[in-house]
Amino acid sequence: MTYLEDWEFNTNDNKFGLTECVACLEKYTDGQILSVTPCSHNVHQECCLNWLMSRNQEKEQRCPMCNIVIDITILKKNKEK
């Protein structure tokens, strides 16, 4: 995956059993937009961008769940959409 994929959360179609955002720890609610990181973790779209962009002074940006490195150019492309 070369970008963050976004999707709309729906409790009736929650085949992964997702319950809360790993960045802000709030429960997901229907209609919220989630981002899937390149390492396949789901986070509120805004939380994901805020989490990763707030670390743009560091050498590497990392997934809030598994700490894998995420290329900052992916985030810049998403912000431009």
Sequence and secondary structure as in RCSB ss.txt:
>XXXX:A:sequence
MTYLEDWEFNTNDNKFGLTECVACLEKYTDGQILSVTPCSHNVHQECCLNWLMSRNQEKEQRCPMCNIVIDITIL
KKNKEK
>XXXX:A:secstr
  S EEEE  GGG TT   B TTT  B  TT EEEE TTS EEEHHHHHHHHHTTTTSS EE TTT  EE HHHH
HHHHH 
